[in-house]
Structure formats: structure tokens, C-alpha cells
Amino acid sequence: MRESEVMAMEEAREAVGDYDLGWHDPEHSTIRFDSGLSEEVVRKISAIKNEPEWMTEIRVKAYHHFVNRPMPGFGDREALEGIKFDEVCYYLRSSDATEKDWDDVPDDIRNTFDRLGIPEAEQKWLSGVTAQYESEAVYHSIREDLEAQGVIFLDMDSGLREYPDLVKEYFCSVIPYQDNKFSALNTAVWSGGSFIYVPKGIKVEMPVQAYFRINAKNMGQFERTLIIADEGSSIHYVEGCTAPTYSTDSLHSAVVELIALDGAHIRYSTIQNWSANVYNLVTKRGIAHKDASIEWIDGNIGSKLTMKYPSVILKGEGSHAEVISIAYAGKGQHQDAGAKVHHLASNTTSKILSKSISKDGGRGSYRGMVTVSPKAENCKLNVVCDALILDDESQTDTYPTMEVANASARCEHEASVSKVSDDQVFYLMSRGHSEEEALAMIVNGFFEPFTRELPMEYAVELNKLMALEMEGSIG
Amino acid sequence: MSASEEAYLSLEEPPRSDHLWRYTPWKRVHPTGNPNEIPDGISTPEISLSMINGEEASDISLEMGNTISIPFEGSLVSNSFLSAITNGKAIRITIPENWRKETPLILDIKPTGGLDAVHIHVETGKFSEATILTRIQGSSEWLGILRTGHTGVGSFLQDVFVNKASDGNLMRVDALKLGRDSSVTAGTVSAGSAWTKADIRYLLDAPGSNLNVLGSLLSADQMHLDHHIEISHLAPNTYSRLAWHTACGGNSTSVGTGMLRIEKGARQADAGQLFHNLLLSEKAKANSIPELEVEENDVVGCGHGTANGPVDESQRFYLMARGLSGEEAEDALVAAFLNSTLSQMGNDDVHAWLIDAVEDALIGLNI
């Protein structure tokens, strides 16, 4: 390897490491619940947050639904059965307040976010930031000009306190707690997350970002995000997630609801890089009204088991959905990711592009569903899934479902599985690259349709991360 | 109670989360609708074997009453149910070693009109070449067909299944194991039965085997066609293709679920599946789940695709500009769509026979 490339690799390792995000700070808590879940725990969370009665009620109902609902009948059932719900801590508050100035955030926690580069990114290219540590947001800010235009960007708890009517109108409207076992769990014990409202016609040019960090052992993080884009508005929301590496498992089970009203545009980008001891079981869904557009840009690099299928309900005529996702399944990882789009209205369009790489015994699965309802005329949808298997220990699966009940629909699905072509490696090596570099370049090229949709800073980090993941792939 | 009956009754009803039963639950497939029952009075349909030219198949015969087990694991419920109602007995067709005839064999199955079931087992000898056209015609309340078999080393088999049953429910289970360097073309032509549930499986566990699966199906009126095709590559240098064309009209529902599995060790496997649905009416529905599981990284390639859509307007316009009415143009395009797979099921004689066999059925259907 050339000297410059060695330096680039070292620089990349410094940034992301061999899961360099796996360090942890001493646990810092002002409130920590004992492990285990009960109705009492649910009521206590609600009481600590001083929530309105209706929210407590919905939490309790959701808790009972969670208890009675069996585990999903699909996916990696063995891994799911390994979740020890009784050993999870369902609420841990690290700081008594959500600060607006990084200097007011407790030192340990501020150092963590400094190491993750969040304050620096905020200064350079973000419209607003929420930083969540364990169960609560510890820092939150939004650019003043956006606030003046009426854009609301709060952590979810503050959103509920300050805009209870708006939250009540939309909370659970896209993902009811009965949707699945993990949406019920989240509704019962949710804490933190983001609440965003973009007024009519306002276009938020620079992205807003939320960063979720789990620090404590056996922690459960259950953030709840609700984004409402009013008519003709637009917003790009970016989220990142990391956690320390422990020998015991943590649980992350978020719910994200998006509402794009007439002509609005929401883009939701995620780079999930949890450590390999985190179960990542997330429900994400948006409703697109007339001529609205929802895009999920979804990167899954970390976690032990991810089950995540970002969805869009195309409710209004002329609405559009796009889901572009990548998954990297390394040693001991199962990335069970996919997408769902339901065409309920006429002249709606959707595009799903999924790319996955399996390596070192990892398993990448695409699980998707697209439906066209009988009344939805002239819909168009396209689904493409590509998978690369890099060694003989790994596995890839594709489980797509397509249900079409309108004759005017044009629907296409294609999937392919391949290995890295020897010709491509040979070509790059004949131009002076080592085999390992060639492989890293091919992998980055494979993910390029995804990375080009990310803000540049994220794309650069992702390319470095993938280059590191490819280290040691040869021989 | 026989061992096979006991085996079936000990099983639980399969859940609908299993894709095989998602759109057509087992309860709906079972002849009485009560999964805990093995009905009495199951008859064997009338079966005959001849050559396509009407001559007797002199050196090939139907050997009755053989005890034959299903060659590899499939759906426990449907396999054990069909084994139970056929009393574990099969009709065996053996193609001798080096037997090569271009003239196809026709296996005619005529149901009694009540509840019928039969197990047919085909074995092809080394380096043989045979074409078997299985045709179902007549009226049936419920017909269960279990077709098993394996192909000998280096043999060629063209196996075409034609369903022209005028009504009733068809439950079909196929389990075919391909021998080393053998080649199978497996066609399904369906324009009959009100309900069809087919579970069709192929096992490529010997090196060099080659499989081409073709479907040419028309669903119309209130028909419900549910075909599950599962192809498992276990051995190196195996090849499979699937092209499944369904034209969906009337108020019908068509379901095509596929599982393409490349097991570890199936190096240099080359596999592809395509499901095409042509939607012809407002109320027709088409559902597809083409699944893929790959555990081997050293593959030539494997992939699948699905496409659903209406008749192409530019093609219809082209034909109408040449004097065809709108209806004639659509009929021609539907026929061409179905023929693109039908024409690959055999030689010209087979193609002509297939067109002749299904033409009247197509005309009678309300699409």
C-alpha cells in the first residue's frame, strides 16, 4: 500500500476505527430505573415527564399490547428470542435539562459528542441539532432564522409539553401502537426523539440532525420522532447512531412518523452504526398527501440484528416515495432491512433501491412489500435489489412481495446476487492498486447510488468506514 | 389408520405467515375445508398413456400400485396429505436407459367428477430422451395430483402439465430430483380449474444438471391460481431458469411465489427467475413473491425479476393501425404474451399440440 493510502487509512481509523465508536464513558445518571418492564415502569416514565393523561393512557394500552403480542413470525426468530427484555433498563436520565449551549452539557457527555464531531458539524453545515444520550436529549438547538420563520424543531418531550394539541393530532396516526410488537414497546416507554413542524411554504435548505448515543450497559433506547411538513414545505432530517461495545446486549427500538402534507417534501437520512451488541428494531413510516414526496435514505452498517423496513403510504394523488438503502452485514450481524410502499392513490410513483454486502459470515436480507390498491390508477413502481457476497461464509436473501390490484399499474422488481468480479479487481490491480484497495473501491462504487444522496460530509465518512471494513478481506 | 394418515393428522395447520399459504390457506385447499379430517371416498381418476400420434406407447407402461416415497422434503402438510389419500401408492412410469424418441407421450387424466387423487412417479434412465405431456380434462370437484420423479444421468426430459379441467379445485404437488448432467424442461399450461394450488419443487443436487421452468397461464372469471415454484441448487455447475407468464382477466386472482435457493457448495450455480403478469381487467389481481436465498458466493449469477402491467398501448395501436379491432388486437397480444413461454416447452409438434389443446379453453374463458 502506498504511503498516502496508509495515511488515509489511519486517518479513517481515527475517525471510525475498528468500531472506534465502541468506547464508553463512566455511567452518568440522575435517574436510573431498575431493569425490567411493568405497567408501573410505564406509568413512572410518564409521571417523571409530567405528561398529559391521554399520553399516559396510550402508553399503558401499548404496554399491554406489547406483553400480549407474540414475536414477529418472520425474520431471525432465533436472534429475536435472545432479547432479554427483563434485563433492559427502560429509562436512564443523564442530565436534568436539555441545554442550548454545549458548555452547559455535563463534561463527560459533551466530550462524547465532541469525539463524535457533532458540535463541529453543527457549525459547518446544519440548521439544527438534537443530541440524545441514553433516554433524553441533552442538547438541542436550531438556527434563529428558522425559528423566526415558525419552524419547530424540539426534542419530542419538549414538543409534547409546548405543542400538546399538535402532537395529540398526529401521534400514533401513522404507526398505531398495535402495528407490531416493537411499535407497542416504543409507544409504552418512548423517551426523547425529535418533534419537527415546518410551516406552509417554508423550505429548510440545510439539514437538521439528530444524534443518538447509547452509553450505559443493557440500555434500551426508545426515541420517538414525529415530523410534520405542512403544505409546500421541505426538510431534510439526518440521524446518526452509535453505542459502546459491551459483552451484553442493548436494545434500540425507535418509531418514526412522517407526515408530508400537500406538495411537501421530507427526506430522512440515517446512518446506523450501532455496535455489534445492539438489537436495532425500528418502525419508520410516512404518509404522503397530494403531490407530496417522502424519501428514506437508509444506511445500516452496525448492530447485531437490524429489522427495519421504512415505509411510505402514498395517500394523495401524484405523491412520490423513494427508498434508497444500503446494508453491510459483517461478522455476527444480520441486517434484515427493506422497504414498503403502498400506492393508495392514482398517479403515484415509487422507487426502491437496496444494496447489501455480506462478509465474514454476515447475513444481509432484503424484505420488501409494494402494493397497488384497486382504485389507484396509473401507478408506477420500480424495485431493484443488488447484493454482493464477499466470502464463502456469508449469506444473502431477498424476500420481496408485490400485490397489484389495478390493471393500469406498471410494476417492476429485479434482484441480483453476485460476487466481486475478478475482471474488475484485475483491471484496478493492473493500474497499480493492491487487491485490498481494489476491493474497497469496488465496494464504494457499489454503494455509490446511496452515498451520492448523502450530505458530502456523511458520504466521505461512509466511504472511509467501508474502506476500513474491507481491510483484511483478502487472504 | 395408516402411518401416512397418522403423520398428516399429527401436523398443525400451517400459518399464513408462511408464504406458501399466504394467499391460499390450507383450509381453502383441503377438499372438505376441515384440515383435521381425511375424507373418505377418494377415487383414482382415469389415466391412460399413449403417443401423440395416437399409437400405443409400446415399451413404456403405467405400473400400478408401487410404494414410492417423495424424493425430498417439501411442504409437510401437503405432502403427507396427498400420501395419505393415495395410500402411499403410486403409478410409475419408467423411461428405459438410452430410450430416445422425439414423439411425445401423452398422459391423460380424467377425473371422476367427485374427489380424486393420484400419485404419479416418473423415472428416466441414463441418456434417455422423452417428452411427457400430462393433460387434465373433464369435470372435477377436487383433484389432488402428486407428481414425483428423478432423472437419470445425462437424460433429457420435457415435462409439460396442461390443466384443462372445466371446474373444481386442483391441488398439485411436484417433487423432481435432477440427476447428474440431466436436463429438464418443465412447462405448465393452465386455463382450467376454478381454484388451483400448486407447490412445484425441483432439487438440483447432482453436478451439471440443467432446468428450464416455463409457465403459460390464463386466469379469468372468478379463478384463483396460486403457484409456488421452489428451485434448490445444491451441487456445483447447476443451471436453472424460470419464465412464468400469467394473463389475468375477469375478477381473477393470480399468485406466483418463488423460492430460489443456492445452498453452500453449489459453486458456479447460474440461476434466474422472471415472473410476468399481464393485467387485463379492472378487477384482476396479481401477487408475486419471488424469494431468493444465497449461501454460496462463488456463483455465476443469480437473480429474479417481476413485472406487472397492462397491455402495451403502443403495441395495441400498431395492430389497430393495421386493421384489427381493439378486441382482436388485445387477443393477439395476450396470445403472443402466453406463446412466448409456450413456444419454448418443446419442439414444433409439441407447440402445435399445446396450441390445439388450449385454444378452445382460451376462447371459452371470460377475460
Interface residues (C-beta under 8 A of the other chain):
Chain A: G73 F74 P374 A387 I389 L390 D391 D392 S394 Q395 T396 D397 T398 Y399 P400 T401 M402 E403 V404 A405 N406 A407 S408 A409 R410 C411 E412 H413 E414 A415 S416 V417 S418 K419
Chain B: P15 S17 H19 I262 K264 N277 L279 L280 S281 E282 K283 A284 K285 A286 N287 S288 I289 P290 E291 L292 E293 V294 E295 E296 N297 D298 V299 G301 C302 G303 H304 G305 T306 A307 N308 G309 P310
